């Protein structure tokens, strides 16, 4: 399957979801796929292979978030960005977003840097662990929206991500079809970190029978300065 066919899948899938893409977005997604396939052979960026699965399970899964928050001109940080999901697809679909990506892997940061250069995407890319970067003055409570598709329990993700979000902003955690247990377990973390659960939005990925959820957590007050803690402490004594 060619990059052109990937572009077609993304375009039709976005239409099914009621999301209008910019005129050149589908072509950019096709180029993204080509770069991902090439780079994935070097850096083992994603376990998902093949054009249809990448288009559906990476690109459209990321684009779906546009339905659940106002991204226009938002300051967005993607925490644990990996191969660029969901931050880069959001930026392609809503170019006014001010995108920052954060990852702890040198190889992934190098890939993201090359990816943005090849796709002509403007983004700030940082190599750092989230629990350290969240204490940097220039990054703490500076973003309207934080997003993460990292594989971690919601209480851990909240401690890693909410400190980046400005009061009045939101953290969107991408989860599977049944996040209720994680949401229940994260109740104390959300409150302690200055947040509140605003909504849990379920969606189907077009072209599949896969259902995912976006947990929307609003930032209602400043996060206490001692958070986030060291990652080992988060795991041994979660909030």
C-alpha positions as CSV (number, residue, x, y, z in Angstrom):
1,X,0.0,0.0,0.0
2,X,1.4,3.4,-1.0
3,X,1.6,6.6,0.9
4,X,-1.2,7.9,-1.4
5,X,-3.5,5.1,-0.1
6,X,-2.5,6.0,3.5
7,X,-3.5,9.6,2.7
8,X,-6.9,8.3,1.4
9,X,-7.5,6.3,4.6
10,X,-6.8,9.2,6.8
11,X,-8.9,11.6,4.8
12,X,-11.9,9.3,4.7
13,X,-11.5,8.4,8.4
14,X,-11.4,12.0,9.4
15,X,-14.6,12.7,7.4
16,X,-16.3,9.8,9.3
17,X,-15.3,11.4,12.6
18,X,-16.6,14.8,11.5
19,X,-13.1,16.4,11.4
20,X,-12.2,18.7,8.5
21,X,-8.5,18.4,7.6
22,X,-6.5,21.2,5.9
23,X,-6.1,20.8,2.2
24,X,-2.5,19.4,2.3
25,X,-2.9,17.3,5.5
26,X,-3.6,14.0,3.8
27,X,-0.5,14.3,1.6
28,X,1.5,15.1,4.8
29,X,0.2,12.0,6.5
30,X,1.3,9.9,3.5
31,X,4.8,11.4,3.8
32,X,4.8,10.8,7.6
33,X,4.0,7.1,6.9
34,X,7.0,6.8,4.5
35,X,9.3,8.4,7.0
36,X,8.0,6.3,9.9
37,X,8.5,3.1,7.9
38,X,12.1,4.1,7.1
39,X,13.0,5.4,10.6
40,X,11.2,2.5,12.3
41,X,13.7,0.0,10.8
42,X,16.5,1.9,12.6
43,X,15.0,3.0,15.9
44,X,12.2,0.4,16.5
45,X,9.8,3.2,16.9
46,X,6.5,1.3,16.8
47,X,5.2,-2.3,17.0
48,X,2.4,-1.3,14.6
49,X,3.4,-2.1,11.0
50,X,1.7,-1.8,7.7
51,X,0.0,1.2,6.1
52,X,-3.6,0.5,7.0
53,X,-2.8,-0.1,10.7
54,X,-0.5,2.9,10.9
55,X,-3.2,5.1,9.3
56,X,-5.9,3.8,11.6
57,X,-4.2,3.0,14.9
58,X,-1.7,5.8,15.0
59,X,-2.9,8.7,12.7
60,X,-6.7,8.5,13.1
61,X,-6.5,7.6,16.8
62,X,-4.5,10.8,17.3
63,X,-6.6,13.0,15.1
64,X,-9.7,11.9,17.1
65,X,-8.6,14.1,20.0
66,X,-9.6,17.1,18.0
67,X,-13.2,16.4,18.8
68,X,-12.7,16.7,22.6
69,X,-10.9,19.9,23.2
70,X,-10.2,23.3,21.6
71,X,-6.8,23.0,20.0
72,X,-6.9,26.1,17.8
73,X,-3.9,28.2,18.7
74,X,-3.4,26.2,21.9
75,X,0.0,25.6,23.5
76,X,0.3,21.8,23.4
77,X,2.7,19.4,25.0
78,X,2.9,15.8,24.0
79,X,4.6,13.9,26.9
80,X,6.4,10.7,26.0
81,X,5.9,11.5,22.3
82,X,7.8,8.5,20.9
83,X,7.3,8.5,17.2
84,X,5.2,11.6,17.4
85,X,1.8,10.3,18.6
86,X,-0.5,12.1,19.2
87,X,1.3,15.4,18.9
88,X,2.4,15.4,15.2
89,X,-1.0,14.2,13.8
90,X,-2.7,16.9,15.8
91,X,-0.3,19.6,14.5
92,X,-0.8,18.4,10.9
93,X,-4.6,18.5,11.4
94,X,-4.6,21.9,13.3
95,X,-1.5,23.8,12.1
96,X,-2.2,26.7,14.5
97,X,-1.2,24.5,17.5
98,X,2.1,25.5,19.2
99,X,3.6,22.0,19.6
100,X,6.1,20.9,22.2
101,X,7.2,17.2,22.3
102,X,9.0,15.6,25.2
103,X,10.7,12.2,25.2
104,X,13.4,10.5,27.3
105,X,15.0,8.6,24.4
106,X,17.9,10.1,22.4
107,X,17.0,8.0,19.4
108,X,13.3,9.0,19.5
109,X,14.2,12.7,19.9
110,X,16.5,12.4,16.9
111,X,13.8,10.8,14.9
112,X,11.3,13.5,15.9
113,X,13.7,16.3,14.9
114,X,14.3,14.8,11.5
115,X,10.6,14.1,11.0
116,X,9.6,17.7,11.7
117,X,12.3,19.0,9.4
118,X,11.2,16.7,6.5
119,X,7.5,17.5,7.0
120,X,8.2,21.2,7.5
121,X,6.5,21.2,10.9
122,X,7.4,23.7,13.5
123,X,7.8,22.2,16.9
124,X,9.9,22.4,20.1
125,X,11.5,19.0,20.9
126,X,13.1,18.2,24.3
127,X,15.1,15.3,25.5
128,X,14.2,14.9,29.2
129,X,12.3,12.8,31.6
130,X,8.9,14.2,32.3
131,X,9.3,14.2,36.1
132,X,12.4,16.3,35.7
133,X,11.2,18.7,33.0
134,X,8.0,19.4,34.9
135,X,10.1,21.3,37.5
136,X,11.8,23.5,34.8
137,X,10.4,27.1,35.2
138,X,10.0,27.5,31.5
139,X,7.8,24.4,31.2
140,X,5.9,24.2,34.5
141,X,2.2,25.2,34.1
142,X,2.9,26.7,30.7
143,X,0.7,24.7,28.4
144,X,-3.0,24.9,27.6
145,X,-3.2,21.2,26.8
146,X,-1.1,18.2,27.7
147,X,-1.6,14.9,25.9
148,X,-0.1,11.5,26.4
149,X,-0.5,8.0,24.9
150,X,2.0,6.5,27.3
151,X,1.4,3.1,28.7
152,X,1.1,3.9,32.4
153,X,-1.7,3.9,34.9
154,X,-3.7,7.1,35.0
155,X,-2.6,8.1,38.6
156,X,1.0,7.9,37.4
157,X,0.2,9.9,34.2
158,X,-1.5,12.6,36.1
159,X,1.5,13.2,38.3
160,X,3.8,13.3,35.2
161,X,1.5,15.5,33.1
162,X,-0.7,17.8,35.1
163,X,2.3,19.9,36.4
164,X,2.8,21.1,32.8
165,X,-0.7,22.4,32.4
166,X,-1.7,25.9,33.2
167,X,-4.7,26.6,35.5
168,X,-7.7,26.5,33.2
169,X,-6.1,24.1,30.8
170,X,-6.5,20.3,30.4
171,X,-4.7,17.0,30.3
172,X,-6.0,14.4,27.9
173,X,-5.0,10.9,28.6
174,X,-5.5,8.4,25.8
175,X,-6.9,5.1,27.2
176,X,-8.5,1.9,26.1
177,X,-12.2,1.0,26.0
178,X,-12.7,0.5,29.8
179,X,-10.8,3.1,31.8
180,X,-13.2,3.2,34.7
181,X,-11.0,1.3,37.1
182,X,-8.0,3.6,36.4
183,X,-10.2,6.7,36.8
184,X,-11.4,5.4,40.2
185,X,-7.8,4.7,41.3
186,X,-6.7,8.1,40.1
187,X,-9.3,10.1,42.1
188,X,-6.9,11.1,44.8
189,X,-4.0,11.9,42.4
190,X,-6.3,14.2,40.3
191,X,-7.4,16.2,43.3
192,X,-4.0,16.4,44.9
193,X,-2.4,17.7,41.7
194,X,-5.0,20.4,41.2
195,X,-7.2,18.7,38.6
196,X,-10.8,17.5,38.2
197,X,-12.2,14.9,35.8
198,X,-14.3,16.8,33.2
199,X,-15.3,14.0,30.8
200,X,-14.6,10.6,29.5
201,X,-15.1,10.5,25.7
202,X,-15.3,7.2,23.9
203,X,-14.8,6.8,20.2
204,X,-14.4,4.2,17.5
205,X,-11.4,4.3,15.2
206,X,-12.8,4.4,11.6
207,X,-12.0,1.3,9.6
208,X,-11.7,-0.9,12.7
209,X,-13.9,-2.3,15.5
210,X,-11.6,-0.8,18.1
211,X,-13.0,1.5,20.8
212,X,-10.7,3.9,22.7
213,X,-11.3,6.6,25.4
214,X,-10.0,10.1,26.0
215,X,-10.0,11.0,29.7
216,X,-10.3,14.8,30.0
217,X,-8.9,16.3,33.2
218,X,-9.2,20.0,33.8
219,X,-6.6,22.0,35.8
220,X,-8.5,23.9,38.4
221,X,-5.6,25.0,40.7
222,X,-1.8,25.0,40.8
223,X,0.0,21.7,41.3
224,X,1.9,21.6,44.7
225,X,5.6,22.3,44.0
226,X,6.8,18.9,45.3
227,X,5.1,17.1,42.4
228,X,6.0,15.3,40.3
229,X,8.2,13.1,42.5
230,X,10.9,10.8,41.3
231,X,9.5,8.1,39.1
232,X,10.6,5.3,41.5
233,X,8.6,7.0,44.3
234,X,5.6,7.4,42.1
235,X,5.6,3.7,41.4
236,X,6.2,2.6,45.0
237,X,3.8,5.0,46.6
238,X,1.3,6.2,44.0
239,X,-1.0,9.1,44.9
